[in-house]
Amino acid sequence: MRFWKEEADMESVRKKIIIVDDNVSYLSMVRNLLKSMYEVYPAPSAERLFAVMEKLIPDLVLLDVNMPEMNGFEAIEIMKKTPRYKDIPVIFLTAKDDEDSASKGLELGAAEYITKPIFGTLLFKRIKNVLLIEQQKKELQACQAALNDLRGRHANVSM
C-alpha cells in the first residue's frame, strides 16, 4: 500500500513547468498567469531550456515554435532523442497557427499544440489534462512493475 501514499504525496508537490519563448513580455505574461499553481521557470531560448533542464527535470515544457538559433521543432526532436528528456511532455504554445505546423508538432511528440493568443482558462485546462495523463501513465507503469514483481515471486515459489 506504500505506492498509494507516494502517489498522494506527489500530488501535493507543485509541478514544475518550463516556459520557452523568445518574446520576453509573453514569457513574463505566461509565467505570471501560471505561477500561482505551478513552479514556473522561464527560458528565453531553446538553448536556455536545455541549460535549465541540466539542473532540474520539469513535469512539463511549454514551447514556442518560432525562435532564432533553434526553433521549437528542433528542440523537441532533441528532447525526444535524449533518454533523460524523452518522457517530458511538451505543449507547443505558438503563434504558428497553420495545420501543417500543428501536425508536425504532434508528430514530433508534443502532447498538445495551442495557438496564441491564449486564454488562461483554456491553458490551465490543457496543462491539467496533460499532467493528469502523465500521472496516470506513471501509475500504470508502477502497477505493471508491481504485477511483474508479484508474478516473479509467484514463479519462484511455484518452483
C-alpha positions as CSV (number, residue, x, y, z in Angstrom):
1,M,0.0,0.0,0.0
2,R,3.0,2.3,0.2
3,F,2.6,3.0,-3.5
4,W,-0.6,4.9,-3.0
5,K,0.8,7.1,-0.2
6,E,3.7,8.1,-2.5
7,E,1.3,9.0,-5.3
8,A,-0.8,11.1,-2.9
9,D,2.4,12.9,-1.8
10,M,3.4,13.5,-5.4
11,E,0.0,15.3,-6.0
12,S,0.7,17.8,-3.2
13,V,4.0,18.8,-4.7
14,R,3.8,21.8,-7.1
15,K,4.5,20.7,-10.7
16,K,7.5,22.3,-12.5
17,I,6.9,23.9,-15.8
18,I,9.5,25.5,-18.1
19,I,8.1,28.1,-20.5
20,V,10.3,28.7,-23.6
21,D,9.6,31.8,-25.7
22,D,12.0,34.4,-27.2
23,N,9.3,37.1,-26.6
24,V,10.3,38.2,-23.1
25,S,7.0,40.1,-22.5
26,Y,5.0,37.0,-23.5
27,L,7.2,34.8,-21.4
28,S,6.6,37.1,-18.4
29,M,2.8,37.1,-19.0
30,V,2.5,33.3,-19.1
31,R,4.8,33.0,-16.1
32,N,2.6,35.4,-14.1
33,L,-0.5,33.5,-15.2
34,L,0.8,30.1,-14.1
35,K,2.9,30.9,-11.0
36,S,0.0,30.6,-8.5
37,M,-0.5,27.0,-9.5
38,Y,3.0,25.8,-10.6
39,E,6.7,26.3,-10.1
40,V,7.5,28.2,-13.3
41,Y,10.9,28.5,-14.9
42,P,11.2,30.9,-17.9
43,A,13.7,30.3,-20.7
44,P,14.1,32.8,-23.5
45,S,15.6,30.3,-25.9
46,A,15.7,26.5,-26.6
47,E,19.4,26.6,-25.6
48,R,18.4,28.0,-22.2
49,L,15.8,25.3,-21.9
50,F,18.5,22.7,-22.1
51,A,20.6,24.6,-19.6
52,V,17.7,24.7,-17.1
53,M,16.9,21.0,-17.7
54,E,20.5,20.2,-16.7
55,K,19.6,21.4,-13.2
56,L,16.0,20.2,-12.9
57,I,13.7,17.9,-14.8
58,P,10.3,19.6,-15.3
59,D,6.9,18.0,-15.3
60,L,6.0,19.9,-18.5
61,V,7.5,22.2,-21.1
62,L,5.6,24.9,-22.8
63,L,7.5,25.5,-26.1
64,D,7.2,28.2,-28.8
65,V,7.9,27.2,-32.4
66,N,9.3,30.4,-33.9
67,M,12.6,31.2,-32.1
68,P,16.0,32.2,-33.5
69,E,19.0,29.8,-33.5
70,M,17.0,26.7,-32.5
71,N,13.3,26.5,-33.2
72,G,10.8,24.6,-31.1
73,F,10.6,21.7,-33.6
74,E,14.4,21.2,-33.4
75,A,14.2,21.4,-29.6
76,I,11.5,18.7,-29.3
77,E,13.4,16.5,-31.6
78,I,16.5,16.7,-29.3
79,M,14.3,16.1,-26.3
80,K,12.6,13.0,-27.7
81,K,16.0,11.5,-28.7
82,T,17.6,12.2,-25.3
83,P,16.8,9.5,-22.7
84,R,16.9,12.0,-19.8
85,Y,14.3,14.2,-21.5
86,K,12.3,11.9,-23.8
87,D,9.4,11.4,-21.4
88,I,8.8,15.1,-20.5
89,P,5.5,16.2,-22.0
90,V,5.6,19.2,-24.3
91,I,2.8,21.6,-25.2
92,F,3.6,23.9,-28.1
93,L,2.3,27.4,-27.3
94,T,2.9,29.3,-30.5
95,A,1.7,31.9,-33.0
96,K,2.3,29.4,-35.8
97,D,-1.3,28.5,-36.5
98,D,-1.2,26.6,-39.7
99,E,-2.4,22.9,-39.9
100,D,1.0,21.6,-41.2
101,S,2.9,23.1,-38.2
102,A,0.3,21.7,-35.8
103,S,0.5,18.3,-37.4
104,K,4.3,18.4,-37.4
105,G,4.4,19.4,-33.7
106,L,2.2,16.5,-32.8
107,E,4.1,14.0,-35.0
108,L,7.3,15.1,-33.2
109,G,5.8,14.0,-29.9
110,A,4.0,17.1,-28.5
111,A,1.1,16.3,-26.2
112,E,-0.8,19.5,-27.3
113,Y,-0.5,22.3,-29.8
114,I,-2.0,25.6,-28.7
115,T,-2.0,28.7,-30.8
116,K,-1.6,32.2,-29.5
117,P,-3.3,34.3,-28.3
118,I,-4.1,32.0,-25.4
119,F,-6.9,32.2,-22.9
120,G,-6.0,31.5,-19.3
121,T,-8.7,29.0,-18.5
122,L,-8.1,27.0,-21.7
123,L,-4.3,26.9,-21.0
124,F,-4.9,25.8,-17.4
125,K,-7.3,23.0,-18.6
126,R,-4.9,21.7,-21.2
127,I,-2.0,21.8,-18.8
128,K,-4.1,20.0,-16.2
129,N,-5.1,17.3,-18.7
130,V,-1.6,16.7,-19.9
131,L,-0.3,16.4,-16.4
132,L,-3.1,14.1,-15.4
133,I,-2.4,11.8,-18.4
134,E,1.3,11.7,-17.3
135,Q,0.4,10.9,-13.7
136,Q,-1.9,8.1,-14.9
137,K,0.8,6.7,-17.1
138,K,3.2,6.6,-14.2
139,E,0.6,4.9,-12.0
140,L,0.0,2.3,-14.7
141,Q,3.8,1.7,-15.1
142,A,4.1,1.3,-11.3
143,C,1.2,-1.1,-11.2
144,Q,2.6,-3.1,-14.1
145,A,6.0,-3.2,-12.3
146,A,4.3,-4.4,-9.1
147,L,2.4,-7.0,-11.0
148,N,5.5,-8.2,-12.7
149,D,7.2,-8.4,-9.4
150,L,4.4,-10.5,-7.9
151,R,4.5,-12.8,-10.9
152,G,8.2,-13.2,-10.5
153,R,7.7,-14.1,-6.8
154,H,4.9,-16.5,-7.6
155,A,7.0,-18.2,-10.2
156,N,9.9,-18.6,-7.7
157,V,7.5,-20.0,-5.1
158,S,5.9,-22.5,-7.5
159,M,9.3,-24.0,-8.4
